[in-house]
């Protein structure tokens, strides 16, 4: 299994530009998470999808952030317009969560390091 | 709200020695899961070990073991025979059982392994 695949690995953009981060979860996993990691706030959950449906987006910072999961094998996180304070490492993670258990661990991608100048 | 606290921002250990990383959490739930993740310089978060709160037996995975104290809400990670490849950030994480429950992470402990 290739694991969770994120692209790009690094992204440098100017303030005001649109940024799109991509994620391919592990095949068969039905839960997908977007996290943001910064030195100040650690790992923050941005949004959680279950069976392609957004379940919890309470962590999305503001309207500039949006996430989609058009199918079970692909998700995007978009920032428009981007700001310097959005600079962080963005992780995508997936898991298989059977109905009866919440024990399944998260499998993380390698993250996208975003720098907004 | 659940919180996870890692009070040691940095730790160091001599190669081949044993080190223990601390983690405490706060919850009103009785059933939950605890995890330790490792984040090496490559940045990828890797699951090291997990523990179900209803199990009294401490989880072990090769050189990694936990000391789970449910009453004290403590979940420490012990790394035996430390290796250079163990150098990384280690994150403690909590997830309540039942329904959708998001994973809450601690702020991490940076482990340095000294040759």
Interface residues (C-beta under 8 A of the other chain):
Chain A: X33 X42 X43 X45 X48 X50 X55 X56 X89 X91 X93 X102 X103 X105 X106 X107 X108 X109 X110 X111 X113
Chain B: X33 X35 X37 X42 X43 X44 X45 X46 X47 X50 X52 X91 X95 X96 X97 X98 X99 X100 X101 X102 X103 X105 X106 X107 X108
